Amino acid sequence: MDNKNINSKKLKILFLTPRLPFPVIGGDRLKPYNILSYLAKKHDVTLVSFYQGKNVPEEYVNEIKKLGLELFVIPLSPVKASLRHLFKSFFRFPLEIGYYTQPEFKKVVDELLKEKQFDVSFAFFMRTAEYLKNYNVKKILMAEDCRVVYQKRSYHSTRNLIQKLTRWWEYKRLLKYEPEIVNHFDVNTLVTEQDISSMQSQNPKPKYRLLTNGTDINKFKMPNGFTHRRDILFAGKLDIWANVLMIRDIVNNILPKIKLEIPDCRLNIVGANPSSEIKSLESESIKIFPNVPDMVPFLQNANVFLHPHVGGSGIQNKIIEAMACGCPVVTTQTGIQGIPATHGKDVMIGTSDEELANHTIKVLKDDVYAEQISQNARLLIEQTHSWDSVFDALDKIIYEVMDGNN
């Protein structure tokens, strides 16, 4: 069976996600939404997804169904899910797995697998892997990142005692769980070569493939002209611990160094659900923009996207989007992980707060250099992270699984 025949054959596909991929906010919704949109145009797709809450908004359901797929939504009560994990699976599964291991979801998946002859199935994130692992069906685990690496880095980077103990526990549980669960799948996909190497070091036997993240290059695009850009931008979900740590680092360690050279520079912090701590940072030189409907204007008008990433694994969608908009990025080596960017050409990469501050100062002071980085970044994302390139890679993986070369 060749790739052309796979693309022309209408497959029956089962797709599981731990969160309803709508509204399309965040990487855990963005990627499955776009992949489902692509697959449903050519294949018969059935989606089973959790929704955290009692009643899923009808408009969310309608938007997903517009993609042309069959949808089953399972309500997930955070309190009940947490208690069920605590009393039934606390010592069996990592927290992030046990929380999503619920009998209501399993019942729907079991019935679908008995009723339909699916050609191939997808588990998006390891959180849904338990529902497929024991079935004799072609299976693809979209693991995305190496969770052991993520939790290990998070454990080492946090100073909060509760966070540290929680992430230490999760790290220890994942050390046992992650290398084993991948054995049950025909192919396991990850977003960076670094994540693949980390997974191979844990368990070299399963098949791993690269399936990076994409961005809508027609939506996230460069504006006309560069000279109007100003200010420093940090963006992300503002109730996520890793982002809180980065904001603290910028405000306490990086921004003061920048202001010594550029006293009137301003930091814009943009994102959903800012905590009271984040809100309290607002001042003449720090502005908070909560729950904005569209990130594009902020990315198109910022002079620097500052992202002092020290966290885990995976790929940073926000950096892909910033580069697509031609916003010069200053980040770390882990921040640019999974994006084949070159320091000084496409982005600026620092290894310390001082380096990150100096790179930001250079971009802010040198418009010619900043514009060149902007143009290079846009071109790189067009070449490597458009959704079309992701879909091409996905088709090859499906072909490989269907062809039985495992």
Summary of the structure (lengths in Angstrom):
residues: 406
radius of gyration: 21.6
end to end distance: 14.3
largest distance: 67.0
contacts: 1374
relative contact order: 0.11
helix: 49%
strand: 17%
